[in-house]
């Protein structure tokens, strides 16, 4: 994913974290423009427990960013793009991810064209928000 992102926008700083809690801490600290979030952070062998899933992390990120930026919405403010990256590509999963606050879901195998389309559409303001996306979230009829 790092390689794809650097190829799409070489100037970007790309940070990687291992867990949803680390991702949440990074979002609170740096308020990035884009977050690519795995739905399943996997099994933690140290604690023998499942780690927080992406939809839970998304809800917490959205709440944290809104609390941090309360009163600062205005000219130049852009909503943080959260893209779920998952192997669980299904309609039910997609709806749950969008309901949690993700803006888009990309299924495996990840392809440069799909990631590029999502990111560039977002920054050129062509991508509909979750409300407009409806049941066809993830489709790009305007390209």
MDAnalysis code that builds the backbone (N, CA, C; Angstrom):
import MDAnalysis as mda
import numpy as np

u = mda.Universe.empty(429, n_residues=143, atom_resindex=np.repeat(np.arange(143), 3), trajectory=True)
u.add_TopologyAttr("name", ["N", "CA", "C"] * 143)
u.add_TopologyAttr("resid", np.arange(1, 144))
u.add_TopologyAttr("resname", ["UNK", "UNK", "UNK", "UNK", "UNK", "UNK", "UNK", "UNK", "UNK", "UNK", "UNK", "UNK", "UNK", "UNK", "UNK", "UNK", "UNK", "UNK", "UNK", "UNK", "UNK", "UNK", "UNK", "UNK", "UNK", "UNK", "UNK", "UNK", "UNK", "UNK", "UNK", "UNK", "UNK", "UNK", "UNK", "UNK", "UNK", "UNK", "UNK", "UNK", "UNK", "UNK", "UNK", "UNK", "UNK", "UNK", "UNK", "UNK", "UNK", "UNK", "UNK", "UNK", "UNK", "UNK", "UNK", "UNK", "UNK", "UNK", "UNK", "UNK", "UNK", "UNK", "UNK", "UNK", "UNK", "UNK", "UNK", "UNK", "UNK", "UNK", "UNK", "UNK", "UNK", "UNK", "UNK", "UNK", "UNK", "UNK", "UNK", "UNK", "UNK", "UNK", "UNK", "UNK", "UNK", "UNK", "UNK", "UNK", "UNK", "UNK", "UNK", "UNK", "UNK", "UNK", "UNK", "UNK", "UNK", "UNK", "UNK", "UNK", "UNK", "UNK", "UNK", "UNK", "UNK", "UNK", "UNK", "UNK", "UNK", "UNK", "UNK", "UNK", "UNK", "UNK", "UNK", "UNK", "UNK", "UNK", "UNK", "UNK", "UNK", "UNK", "UNK", "UNK", "UNK", "UNK", "UNK", "UNK", "UNK", "UNK", "UNK", "UNK", "UNK", "UNK", "UNK", "UNK", "UNK", "UNK", "UNK", "UNK", "UNK", "UNK", "UNK"])
u.atoms.positions = np.array([
    [0.831, -1.185, 0.000],
    [0.000, 0.000, 0.000],
    [0.880, 1.254, 0.000],
    [1.941, 1.226, 0.801],
    [2.861, 2.370, 0.845],
    [3.406, 2.665, -0.550],
    [3.818, 1.636, -1.249],
    [4.378, 1.800, -2.588],
    [3.350, 2.415, -3.531],
    [2.125, 1.942, -3.470],
    [1.069, 2.486, -4.331],
    [0.810, 3.960, -4.018],
    [0.722, 4.286, -2.741],
    [0.458, 5.674, -2.367],
    [1.583, 6.600, -2.807],
    [2.805, 6.177, -2.613],
    [3.943, 7.006, -3.013],
    [4.011, 7.151, -4.532],
    [3.526, 6.173, -5.247],
    [3.493, 6.248, -6.708],
    [2.411, 7.228, -7.165],
    [1.281, 7.221, -6.479],
    [0.173, 8.102, -6.844],
    [0.506, 9.549, -6.509],
    [0.984, 9.801, -5.302],
    [1.333, 11.155, -4.867],
    [2.683, 11.076, -4.155],
    [3.781, 11.181, -4.909],
    [5.121, 11.008, -4.330],
    [5.457, 11.967, -3.191],
    [4.834, 13.136, -3.170],
    [5.145, 14.138, -2.157],
    [4.539, 13.820, -0.791],
    [3.616, 12.895, -0.733],
    [2.930, 12.605, 0.530],
    [3.849, 11.955, 1.542],
    [3.608, 12.293, 2.784],
    [4.202, 11.552, 3.890],
    [3.244, 10.406, 4.177],
    [3.757, 9.208, 4.257],
    [2.928, 8.038, 4.519],
    [3.378, 7.418, 5.837],
    [2.473, 7.385, 6.807],
    [2.744, 6.763, 8.099],
    [2.044, 5.422, 8.153],
    [2.683, 4.446, 8.772],
    [2.080, 3.123, 8.946],
    [2.008, 2.807, 10.428],
    [0.912, 2.195, 10.826],
    [0.747, 1.754, 12.207],
    [0.255, 0.316, 12.199],
    [0.386, -0.331, 13.332],
    [0.043, -1.749, 13.435],
    [-1.369, -2.009, 13.956],
    [-1.889, -1.108, 14.786],
    [-3.177, -1.372, 15.420],
    [-4.133, -0.202, 15.227],
    [-5.409, -0.472, 15.463],
    [-6.425, 0.575, 15.380],
    [-6.167, 1.661, 16.425],
    [-5.727, 1.271, 17.604],
    [-5.435, 2.265, 18.638],
    [-4.284, 3.175, 18.223],
    [-3.271, 2.626, 17.555],
    [-2.172, 3.449, 17.052],
    [-2.670, 4.393, 15.959],
    [-3.569, 3.900, 15.110],
    [-4.142, 4.736, 14.053],
    [-4.941, 5.886, 14.667],
    [-5.727, 5.596, 15.680],
    [-6.514, 6.625, 16.357],
    [-5.598, 7.682, 16.983],
    [-4.530, 7.253, 17.618],
    [-3.578, 8.192, 18.213],
    [-2.947, 9.082, 17.137],
    [-2.620, 8.506, 15.998],
    [-2.032, 9.273, 14.901],
    [-3.022, 10.299, 14.370],
    [-4.273, 9.889, 14.217],
    [-5.310, 10.805, 13.731],
    [-5.495, 11.967, 14.708],
    [-5.500, 11.666, 16.002],
    [-5.656, 12.726, 17.002],
    [-4.477, 13.688, 16.980],
    [-3.284, 13.151, 16.728],
    [-2.072, 13.968, 16.758],
    [-1.903, 14.792, 15.485],
    [-2.054, 14.147, 14.319],
    [-1.711, 14.793, 13.052],
    [-2.884, 15.194, 12.172],
    [-4.093, 14.680, 12.437],
    [-5.261, 14.956, 11.589],
    [-4.909, 14.842, 10.108],
    [-4.569, 13.641, 9.645],
    [-4.183, 13.474, 8.241],
    [-5.352, 13.726, 7.294],
    [-5.028, 13.937, 6.029],
    [-6.054, 14.138, 5.008],
    [-6.698, 12.817, 4.604],
    [-5.898, 11.739, 4.613],
    [-6.369, 10.439, 4.148],
    [-5.944, 9.353, 5.129],
    [-6.873, 8.452, 5.419],
    [-6.568, 7.282, 6.235],
    [-7.030, 6.059, 5.460],
    [-6.121, 5.134, 5.228],
    [-6.466, 3.831, 4.664],
    [-6.444, 2.865, 5.823],
    [-7.560, 2.214, 6.058],
    [-7.755, 1.472, 7.286],
    [-8.172, 0.037, 6.989],
    [-7.397, -0.905, 7.479],
    [-7.750, -2.317, 7.331],
    [-8.911, -2.621, 8.260],
    [-9.866, -3.370, 7.787],
    [-11.013, -3.712, 8.626],
    [-10.617, -4.612, 9.781],
    [-9.728, -5.530, 9.532],
    [-9.363, -6.505, 10.553],
    [-7.897, -6.337, 10.904],
    [-7.633, -5.793, 12.072],
    [-6.247, -5.640, 12.510],
    [-5.689, -6.962, 13.012],
    [-6.536, -7.985, 13.071],
    [-6.058, -9.325, 13.358],
    [-5.977, -9.704, 14.813],
    [-5.518, -10.874, 14.994],
    [-5.388, -11.492, 16.302],
    [-4.092, -11.030, 16.947],
    [-4.166, -10.630, 18.200],
    [-2.989, -10.180, 18.930],
    [-2.432, -11.361, 19.732],
    [-1.307, -11.934, 19.295],
    [-0.764, -13.098, 19.998],
    [-0.317, -12.789, 21.424],
    [0.019, -11.545, 21.712],
    [0.481, -11.189, 23.053],
    [-0.644, -11.278, 24.085],
    [-1.871, -10.944, 23.671],
    [-2.995, -10.945, 24.615],
    [-4.011, -12.042, 24.333],
    [-3.836, -12.755, 23.223],
    [-4.781, -13.785, 22.780],
    [-6.183, -13.219, 22.545],
    [-6.242, -11.968, 22.114],
    [-7.517, -11.320, 21.837],
    [-7.519, -10.738, 20.432],
    [-8.730, -10.549, 19.907],
    [-8.850, -9.862, 18.624],
    [-8.669, -8.370, 18.863],
    [-8.006, -7.739, 17.930],
    [-7.817, -6.298, 18.020],
    [-9.067, -5.591, 17.501],
    [-9.143, -4.311, 17.789],
    [-10.267, -3.479, 17.350],
    [-10.386, -3.535, 15.830],
    [-11.608, -3.606, 15.331],
    [-11.842, -3.655, 13.886],
    [-11.938, -2.246, 13.318],
    [-11.809, -2.146, 12.006],
    [-11.777, -0.859, 11.324],
    [-13.024, -0.016, 11.493],
    [-14.210, -0.655, 11.510],
    [-15.425, 0.138, 11.667],
    [-15.474, 0.795, 13.038],
    [-15.030, 0.090, 14.072],
    [-14.974, 0.685, 15.416],
    [-13.954, 1.827, 15.447],
    [-12.809, 1.605, 14.841],
    [-11.771, 2.636, 14.795],
    [-12.267, 3.862, 14.024],
    [-13.020, 3.640, 12.950],
    [-13.548, 4.748, 12.153],
    [-14.468, 5.624, 12.994],
    [-15.377, 5.000, 13.731],
    [-16.295, 5.769, 14.582],
    [-15.503, 6.637, 15.576],
    [-14.486, 6.046, 16.176],
    [-13.676, 6.780, 17.149],
    [-12.885, 7.907, 16.485],
    [-12.378, 7.652, 15.264],
    [-11.630, 8.688, 14.550],
    [-12.533, 9.858, 14.203],
    [-13.719, 9.562, 13.703],
    [-14.653, 10.634, 13.340],
    [-15.004, 11.463, 14.585],
    [-15.286, 10.802, 15.687],
    [-15.633, 11.508, 16.924],
    [-14.451, 12.354, 17.412],
    [-13.255, 11.801, 17.361],
    [-12.069, 12.517, 17.835],
    [-11.792, 13.745, 16.988],
    [-11.892, 13.613, 15.676],
    [-11.604, 14.735, 14.786],
    [-12.661, 15.821, 14.959],
    [-13.928, 15.437, 15.102],
    [-14.971, 16.441, 15.310],
    [-14.751, 17.184, 16.612],
    [-14.372, 16.474, 17.664],
    [-14.123, 17.126, 18.951],
    [-12.928, 18.068, 18.873],
    [-11.871, 17.643, 18.171],
    [-10.664, 18.463, 18.055],
    [-10.925, 19.712, 17.211],
    [-11.755, 19.575, 16.179],
    [-11.947, 20.672, 15.225],
    [-13.238, 21.441, 15.442],
    [-13.913, 21.204, 16.541],
    [-15.181, 21.870, 16.794],
    [-14.998, 23.380, 16.669],
    [-15.845, 23.973, 15.864],
    [-15.777, 25.417, 15.691],
    [-14.765, 25.859, 14.650],
    [-14.029, 24.922, 14.032],
    [-13.017, 25.332, 13.055],
    [-13.447, 25.034, 11.629],
    [-14.634, 24.523, 11.450],
    [-15.085, 24.247, 10.087],
    [-15.295, 25.572, 9.364],
    [-14.774, 25.655, 8.184],
    [-14.901, 26.891, 7.425],
    [-14.092, 26.776, 6.162],
    [-13.691, 27.882, 5.630],
    [-12.943, 27.902, 4.386],
    [-11.683, 27.065, 4.529],
    [-11.468, 26.192, 3.593],
    [-10.261, 25.389, 3.582],
    [-10.338, 24.115, 4.404],
    [-11.397, 23.953, 5.201],
    [-11.494, 22.725, 5.996],
    [-12.020, 21.601, 5.119],
    [-11.379, 20.480, 5.181],
    [-11.796, 19.317, 4.402],
    [-11.976, 18.150, 5.346],
    [-13.037, 17.413, 5.128],
    [-13.284, 16.202, 5.903],
    [-12.178, 15.200, 5.598],
    [-11.694, 14.524, 6.621],
    [-10.666, 13.500, 6.459],
    [-11.270, 12.324, 5.677],
    [-10.595, 11.898, 4.646],
    [-11.028, 10.753, 3.844],
    [-10.609, 9.472, 4.551],
    [-11.563, 8.603, 4.843],
    [-11.257, 7.299, 5.422],
    [-11.704, 6.237, 4.429],
    [-10.736, 5.449, 3.972],
    [-10.997, 4.379, 3.020],
    [-10.753, 3.056, 3.724],
    [-11.775, 2.233, 3.779],
    [-11.630, 0.898, 4.339],
    [-10.995, -0.014, 3.313],
    [-10.004, -0.758, 3.722],
    [-9.314, -1.708, 2.848],
    [-9.552, -3.093, 3.442],
    [-10.185, -3.955, 2.670],
    [-10.639, -5.204, 3.271],
    [-10.663, -6.371, 2.304],
    [-10.630, -7.541, 2.863],
    [-10.836, -8.766, 2.104],
    [-12.270, -9.250, 2.254],
    [-13.078, -8.511, 3.053],
    [-14.464, -8.900, 3.321],
    [-15.429, -8.177, 2.402],
    [-15.115, -8.091, 1.159],
    [-15.920, -7.335, 0.197],
    [-17.307, -7.953, 0.052],
    [-18.285, -7.321, 0.669],
    [-19.676, -7.756, 0.524],
    [-20.554, -6.536, 0.705],
    [-21.784, -6.625, 0.237],
    [-22.710, -5.518, 0.384],
    [-22.953, -5.168, 1.840],
    [-23.115, -6.190, 2.676],
    [-23.372, -5.957, 4.099],
    [-22.177, -5.275, 4.763],
    [-20.976, -5.741, 4.427],
    [-19.783, -5.123, 5.011],
    [-19.636, -3.688, 4.539],
    [-19.861, -3.454, 3.274],
    [-19.746, -2.109, 2.708],
    [-20.729, -1.156, 3.404],
    [-21.968, -1.593, 3.588],
    [-22.961, -0.748, 4.258],
    [-22.549, -0.457, 5.705],
    [-22.032, -1.450, 6.400],
    [-21.583, -1.261, 7.783],
    [-20.408, -0.285, 7.840],
    [-19.482, -0.401, 6.908],
    [-18.317, 0.487, 6.876],
    [-18.734, 1.929, 6.603],
    [-19.642, 2.121, 5.648],
    [-20.116, 3.467, 5.335],
    [-20.911, 4.045, 6.504],
    [-21.717, 3.216, 7.147],
    [-22.491, 3.673, 8.304],
    [-21.576, 4.075, 9.457],
    [-20.426, 3.430, 9.561],
    [-19.463, 3.755, 10.620],
    [-18.723, 5.056, 10.340],
    [-18.791, 5.540, 9.095],
    [-18.130, 6.801, 8.762],
    [-17.039, 6.694, 7.715],
    [-16.820, 5.481, 7.180],
    [-15.847, 5.372, 6.099],
    [-16.460, 5.996, 4.852],
    [-15.615, 6.582, 4.019],
    [-16.085, 7.241, 2.809],
    [-16.111, 6.308, 1.616],
    [-15.337, 5.259, 1.684],
    [-15.235, 4.320, 0.580],
    [-14.631, 3.023, 1.104],
    [-14.874, 1.938, 0.390],
    [-14.308, 0.639, 0.748],
    [-13.661, 0.056, -0.498],
    [-12.425, -0.376, -0.353],
    [-11.697, -1.031, -1.445],
    [-11.424, -2.462, -1.026],
    [-11.777, -3.404, -1.884],
    [-11.535, -4.804, -1.580],
    [-10.213, -5.292, -2.136],
    [-9.736, -6.379, -1.549],
    [-8.505, -7.014, -2.034],
    [-8.828, -7.795, -3.286],
    [-7.912, -7.960, -4.174],
    [-6.547, -7.430, -4.164],
    [-6.566, -5.941, -4.502],
    [-5.745, -5.175, -3.797],
    [-5.701, -3.738, -4.013],
    [-5.032, -3.450, -5.349],
    [-5.659, -2.563, -6.110],
    [-5.117, -2.210, -7.417],
    [-4.879, -0.711, -7.473],
    [-3.776, -0.349, -8.070],
    [-3.390, 1.056, -8.148],
    [-4.500, 1.914, -8.748],
    [-5.125, 1.452, -9.814],
    [-6.158, 2.254, -10.479],
    [-7.325, 2.556, -9.548],
    [-7.746, 1.587, -8.751],
    [-8.875, 1.793, -7.833],
    [-8.512, 2.782, -6.737],
    [-7.333, 2.641, -6.168],
    [-6.902, 3.545, -5.099],
    [-6.722, 4.956, -5.653],
    [-6.111, 5.053, -6.801],
    [-5.894, 6.353, -7.429],
    [-7.225, 7.037, -7.717],
    [-8.184, 6.284, -8.210],
    [-9.489, 6.831, -8.534],
    [-10.175, 7.399, -7.297],
    [-10.127, 6.676, -6.201],
    [-10.758, 7.125, -4.962],
    [-10.083, 8.390, -4.443],
    [-8.767, 8.375, -4.361],
    [-8.043, 9.513, -3.795],
    [-8.171, 10.749, -4.671],
    [-7.973, 10.599, -5.969],
    [-8.060, 11.759, -6.846],
    [-9.478, 12.297, -6.927],
    [-10.467, 11.404, -6.925],
    [-11.861, 11.858, -6.937],
    [-12.152, 12.676, -5.685],
    [-11.634, 12.236, -4.562],
    [-11.868, 12.942, -3.308],
    [-11.264, 14.348, -3.356],
    [-10.042, 14.448, -3.816],
    [-9.372, 15.738, -3.809],
    [-9.855, 16.667, -4.911],
    [-10.463, 16.101, -5.939],
    [-11.047, 16.944, -6.969],
    [-12.550, 17.088, -6.768],
    [-13.019, 16.659, -5.581],
    [-14.389, 16.821, -5.132],
    [-15.426, 16.252, -6.095],
    [-15.117, 15.103, -6.665],
    [-16.071, 14.437, -7.549],
    [-16.712, 13.236, -6.875],
    [-16.185, 12.838, -5.751],
    [-16.686, 11.636, -5.104],
    [-17.867, 11.993, -4.223],
    [-19.002, 11.298, -4.368],
    [-20.142, 11.594, -3.513],
    [-19.857, 11.162, -2.086],
    [-20.473, 11.827, -1.135],
    [-20.367, 11.417, 0.256],
    [-21.187, 10.168, 0.483],
    [-21.108, 9.583, 1.664],
    [-21.837, 8.355, 1.949],
    [-23.336, 8.464, 1.697],
    [-23.923, 9.631, 1.986],
    [-25.369, 9.781, 1.802],
    [-25.747, 9.685, 0.333],
    [-24.944, 10.300, -0.543],
    [-25.253, 10.257, -1.970],
    [-24.892, 8.920, -2.595],
    [-23.947, 8.213, -1.979],
    [-23.442, 6.973, -2.567],
    [-24.501, 5.877, -2.555],
    [-25.354, 5.876, -1.538],
    [-26.428, 4.890, -1.475],
    [-25.935, 3.472, -1.619],
    [-26.678, 2.653, -2.302],
    [-26.334, 1.248, -2.468],
    [-25.202, 1.016, -3.444],
    [-24.810, 2.046, -4.206],
    [-23.749, 1.873, -5.194],
    [-22.425, 2.429, -4.715],
    [-22.247, 2.490, -3.408],
    [-20.992, 3.007, -2.872],
    [-19.837, 2.222, -3.466],
    [-18.839, 2.951, -3.883],
    [-17.683, 2.288, -4.460],
    [-17.709, 2.290, -5.976],
    [-18.827, 2.705, -6.559],
    [-18.915, 2.788, -8.016],
    [-18.611, 4.224, -8.438],
    [-18.017, 4.386, -9.605],
    [-17.624, 5.701, -10.059],
    [-18.181, 5.994, -11.454],
    [-19.479, 6.269, -11.571],
    [-20.056, 6.487, -12.896],
    [-19.612, 7.788, -13.539],
    [-19.043, 8.728, -12.775],
    [-18.658, 10.019, -13.326],
    [-17.300, 10.001, -13.998],
    [-16.569, 8.867, -13.951],
    [-15.262, 8.782, -14.616],
    [-15.412, 8.164, -15.981],
])
